[in-house]
């Protein structure tokens, strides 16, 4: 059987919901159908979220092919946002063997991170995939304390009402843990991230 692609395996959107015009928009098998107006993305989870959004399925297909629900990422992958803007992810890299994972870890912080990641993969063999995926990080904690929200008024600096895209493929990521060498005592200084992920589609009315 061939590996699943995004069109086959988006599935229910487990941790994202969308509000538009003050109303919850229900997804249908992971697809949110929206008017071309501003909207708010809500992340339903305790983890700090990020989004990687693209007009193509390339990223989501690559993640599905790896068939891992968790992966290693970097705190340096989060994009500084213009207020209420949803940037598009234009490139990414996935590291799936010892050599490429070591190159990924070397960039994070040298040999200490290389050794750390190598030991972590031995301890958790299914957590064998690292990725450099630029992510939008403009979520704000909800006052209720049960998640985060990102209000979207522009997409890649273009007003939502004028966006040229009919569909956007949304990969969402939640930071489950931050890790670093033993000397990095402060949690916020640890830049190796253990992340979960899921995927949804935003489809705009024609």
HELIX and SHEET records of a PDB file:
HELIX    1   1 UNK A    6  UNK A    9  1                                   4    
HELIX    2   2 UNK A   58  UNK A   66  1                                   9    
HELIX    3   3 UNK A   75  UNK A   77  5                                   3    
HELIX    4   4 UNK A   98  UNK A  109  1                                  12    
HELIX    5   5 UNK A  111  UNK A  123  1                                  13    
HELIX    6   6 UNK A  160  UNK A  162  5                                   3    
HELIX    7   7 UNK A  187  UNK A  189  5                                   3    
SHEET    1   A 5 UNK A  23  UNK A  25  0                                        
SHEET    2   A 5 UNK A  16  UNK A  20 -1                                        
SHEET    3   A 5 UNK A  39  UNK A  43 -1                                        
SHEET    4   A 5 UNK A 148  UNK A 152 -1                                        
SHEET    5   A 5 UNK A 140  UNK A 141 -1                                        
SHEET    1   B 3 UNK A  31  UNK A  34  0                                        
SHEET    2   B 3 UNK A 192  UNK A 204  1                                        
SHEET    3   B 3 UNK A  70  UNK A  74 -1                                        
SHEET    1   C 4 UNK A  31  UNK A  34  0                                        
SHEET    2   C 4 UNK A 192  UNK A 204  1                                        
SHEET    3   C 4 UNK A 167  UNK A 179 -1                                        
SHEET    4   C 4 UNK A  48  UNK A  54 -1                                        
SHEET    1   D 2 UNK A  78  UNK A  79  0                                        
SHEET    2   D 2 UNK A 135  UNK A 136  1                                        
SHEET    1   E 3 UNK A  85  UNK A  86  0                                        
SHEET    2   E 3 UNK A 154  UNK A 155  1                                        
SHEET    3   E 3 UNK A 158  UNK A 159 -1                                        
SHEET    1   F 2 UNK A  92  UNK A  95  0                                        
SHEET    2   F 2 UNK A 130  UNK A 133 -1                                        
END                                                                             
